[in-house]
């Protein structure tokens, strides 16, 4: 209902990307625990982006909106991550 994607750890190896932006979808202990479970998994640790240090935690503010100002914030977040 909030537009996020839920997937099992078995699908993590399919995240074959050079860069990953990690968005904690909902604030709170359940979501924080899910992020800890994901990032401590050997499946996560073996991803090329993780091995290269190309994982960028992103604040959820604005990322769940398609508003103009939110899109500008997304671009700023991406630029700051890729070209600090």
Phi, psi and omega in degrees: 000345182254003175088010180270175180242126176253132179215161180272162180299333180297337180273352183305317181300343178282353177279062183275087184220156178281332181222140177231135175253120186256111182252122175280106190301317182226132178293146177136168185297325180296315180292319178299319179294321178297320178295317178298317179297316179298307188285344176268354182288138174301330177298318178293314184298335181272359179290142179304318181295322180292313180300327181274356182075027183253047175244129186238109174294134184238134172292141185286344181306119176087338183285345180258018181232152176253014180293155183303310181296324177294319178295323176297320179295320178301314179298318178298317179299316181294314179297318179296326179286317186272335181219069185295000000 
